[in-house]
């Protein structure tokens, strides 16, 4: 359960203000059908994060443990610093001929490629060596963060400044990187 909770916590914090959260907000505003968008996010995230977690666990077969420790620590500290650079919604408003569910699945799967949350999923799976638990935790984190954007977006961002969420997420990643390094 600890792996699921850790994965959930990191991804929930990382996704706040991320481009895919902005995408969730934009799709909800455009289609005005939150449930198909929510389910589309779920399908895309499960597929994307399962593949990312599998890749993360697989890489541990090729990198010796001492190097993996340094690499994972550097990755998490790097993510902590990366989070402080807010994402933009560049290129996320493209038109679609599909309905809200299919549009969301395709858009989210593609938007997650190389994104902080996908790369974090790879690193978490390399650290914990558990594809299923990491996928469950990261997917739940995405659903909470993006669900907030879909269902509460405009109301939430007026009350909770994104810069404080970014600071919290940054600190969380840096601390986790240091814990990996010095354990």
N, C-alpha and C positions, 0 to 999 in steps of 0.2 A: 504494500500500500504506500510505502514511503516513495518508491519510484514514481508511482502515478501522481502523488501529491507534489513532489518536486518538479516533475515535468509540467504539471498543470500550472503551478505557481509561476514558473519561468515563462511559459508561453503566454499566460494571461497578461503578465506584466509587459512582455515584449511586444505583444500585438496592439497594445494601446497606442493609438496614433499612427500605426503602421499603414502602409498603402492598401493592404487588403481590408483593414477596418474602414478606411475611407471608401473603398470599393463597395463594401457591404452597405454603408450609409447611402452611397449614390444609387445603388440598385434598388434599395428600399424606397428611396425618394422617387425614382423613375417608374418602377412598376406598381408601387403602392400595394404590394401583396407580400407581407413579411414572411409568411410560412413557407411558400415555395423557395424563397431566397434562403431562409434558414436551413431548409433541408438540402438545398444545393450546396451550401457552404459545408454542411456535414459530409456529404458524399465526396466532394473535392478534397476536403481535409483528410479524411480517412485514407483515400488513395495516395495523396501526396505524402502524408506523414508516415504511412506504412513503408513506402518506398525509401524515404529519407532515413527512417529508423533502421531498416534492413541494411542500408548502405553504411550507416554508422557502426552497427555491430560487425558487419563484414570487414571493415577496415581494421578492426582490432586484431584480425588474424595476420596482418602484414606488418604492423608497427610494434616493435618491442615495448614492453610496459614502461620503462623509464622515459622513453621518447614520447610515448602516448600521454603520460602525465604532463610533461612540459607542453606538449601540443594542445591538449585540452584546456589547460590552465590559460595559455595564451589566447586560445579561441574565445573562451568565456570573458576574459578581461577585454579582449578586442570588441566583442559584442556589447559589453558594458559601455565602452566608449562610442561605438557605432550608434547605439540607441539615442545618444544625445544629439544626433543629426536627424531632425524630423524628415519623414518621407513626404513627397508631394503626390498629388493625384494625377501626375502627368500620364497621358495616354489611357486613362481609365474610363473615359466617357464615350468610348466607341459604340456605335449603333449595333444592334443585333436583330436578326430576323427570327430568333427563337423566343420562346416564352421565358418567364423569369427563372424557372428551375434549370433548364438546359443552359441558358445564358450564364447563370451563376456558377454551375459546375465547371463549365469551360473557362470562364473568366478567372475563377478562384484557383483552379488547378494551375493555369498558366502564370497568374500573378504570384503564386507561391514559389515558383521556380527560382532558386537562388536568393530567396528572401531571408530576412533574419530568422523568422520562425522556422523555416525549413532547415536552414543551416544549424540552428539551435537544436532541432530534433536530431540531426545527424550527430552532433556532439553529445547530446544526452544519451543516445543509444550507445555511442562509443564508451561513454563513462559507465553506464549501468549494464550494458550487454543484455538488454531485455527489450526486444522489438515490440512485443504486444503491450507491455505496461507503459512504455514510453509513448507508443502510438495512442493509447487510451488517454493518458495524461495530457499530451499535447493537443489532441483533438478536443478534449473537454475545455482546455484553456482557450482554444480558438473559438469554440462555441459560446463561451461566456463573453469574451471580448467582442466578437463580431455580433453575437446576439444583442448585446447592448447597443451596438451601432444600428442594427436592423430595427429594434423595437423602441429604443429610447434616445437614439442619436442626438438630435438637436437639443433636447432638454438636458441631457447629461453633460454635454460639452460646455453648456453655459454655467454649470455649477462646479465643475471640477476641472481646473486648468491643466491642460495636457503637459505643460512643462514639468509639473510636480510628478505626474505619472512617469514621465521619461526619467526624471532623477531617481525615483524609486526603482524602476526597472534597471537602470544603469548600475546603481549601488548593489542590487541583488546579483547581477551577473559578475561584477568585479569581486564581490565577496565569495561567490561560489568558485570562481577561478582561483582565488587565493587559498580556499579550503582544499581544493584538489591538489594544489602545489605543495602545501605544507602539512598534509595529513600523514 
